[in-house]
Amino acid sequence: MELSWTSSDLGQRLEQWIREGEAVLRLLPELFEECEHWRERAEAGERRAAALARELEHVRREQAAMVDSVQECLVKIGRLTADTLIDLRKRV
């Protein structure tokens, strides 16, 4: 298969490539702007995720403290109940 190009064909192809190249170049600023937009959104999402992770850790610490506090209260209630039962048995 032999390709034969005339100078007219080559000139037309070159002009077409130039037009297409110019069209692509005109799109680049918009693409860069869109890329920047998505980069900023990703960074904002990462900051929000980090803030939520810190908040979650804080809530987990609070929950652990509450669990400890409830366990202490249950132990005290158990002791009071046992002491009350012992006192009642002594009176009977």
QUIVENTA-V440692 format. One record per backbone hydrogen bond with DSSP energy under -0.5 kcal/mol. CO is the residue of the C=O (numbers start at 0). NH is the residue of the N-H. If there is no record, write none. Layout:
# QUIVENTA-V440692
CO/NH, CO/NH
This chain:
# QUIVENTA-V440692
0/2, 1/3, 2/4, 5/9, 6/10, 7/11, 8/12, 9/13, 10/14, 11/15, 12/16, 13/17, 14/18, 15/19, 16/20, 17/21, 18/22, 19/23, 20/24, 21/25, 22/26, 23/26, 23/27, 24/28, 26/30, 27/31, 28/32, 29/33, 30/34, 31/35, 32/36, 33/37, 34/38, 35/39, 36/40, 37/41, 38/42, 39/43, 40/44, 41/45, 42/46, 43/47, 44/48, 45/49, 46/50, 47/51, 48/52, 49/53, 50/54, 51/55, 52/56, 53/57, 54/58, 55/59, 56/60, 57/61, 58/62, 59/63, 60/64, 61/65, 62/66, 63/67, 64/68, 65/69, 66/70, 67/71, 68/72, 69/73, 70/74, 71/75, 72/76, 73/77, 74/78, 75/79, 76/80, 77/81, 78/82, 79/83, 80/84, 81/85, 82/86, 83/87, 84/88, 85/89, 86/90, 87/91
